[in-house]
C-alpha cells in the first residue's frame, strides 16, 4: 500500500473513532444522566447508573485521545500541501482535545461527589455537568477552526473532490458562527443546530473518503515526485496539473 494511502486510511480511522466516541458520550450518555433544571434527578441518575456515568467519562477520554491523534495524522497527511494549514489543523485539534479533557475531569469529579457526598451534592453535581456542557459549546469554535484549514488543504491539493473542500470550509465557518449564536441568540437553539449541518455533512464525507479511497490516484504520482525533489510543493504541482 502506498504510504500516502496508508496515512489517509489511518487518519480516516482515527476520525471515525473520534466521531463515534464523541457522539456516544455527548449525545447519548449525557442525555441519559443529566436532567436540565432538576439537580436531584441528575444526582439520582449518577448514583443509580454509576457504570454508565463512568462509561461517559471513558468516552470523553477516548474523544480526547482520538482527537489528538487525528490532529497529528492530518498534519502528516497534508504537510506537503501547505505546512501552515496542516499545522493549523493539528493546533486547533489539540486545543479542542484539551477542552474536552477539562470536560472529562468535571464529569469525573461529579461521579466522585455522587459516591461520597459533601455539602449540597445535588447542586454541585448539576453545576459540574452544566460547566462540562458549556465547555463543549464554546469548544465548537475549535471544531470549526480545524475544518477550515482542512478544507483549504483539500482544495489546494486536488487529492479529494473540490466540493468536499468547500463544504469543510463553509461547515467550519458555520460551526464558529454557531458558537456565537448560542449566546447571542439564546432563544433560537435551532439556529445553532442548523449551522452545524454543513460541518456534519463535510466530516462524514471526509471520513468516508479517507477510509474508502484515501486520495486520488494522481496524488500518488505527485507524492513520488516530491520525494525525488526535496522541497517540491505537491499542492502547487497538483494545481498546475489541473490548470493544464
Secondary structure, DSSP 8 states (H G I E B T S, - for coil): --HHHHHHHHHHHHHHHHHHHHIIIIIIIHHHH--TT-HHHHHHHHHHTHHHHHHHHHHHHHHHHHHHHHHHHHHHHHTTT-HHHHHHHHHHHHHHHHHHHHHHHHHHHHHHHHHS--SSHHHHHHHHHHHHHHHHHHTHHHHHHHHHHHHHHHHHH-SS-HHHHHHHHHHHHHHHHHHHHHHHSTT-HHHHHHHTHHHHHHHHHHHHHHHHT-S-HHHHHHHHHHHHSTT--HHHHHHHHHH-
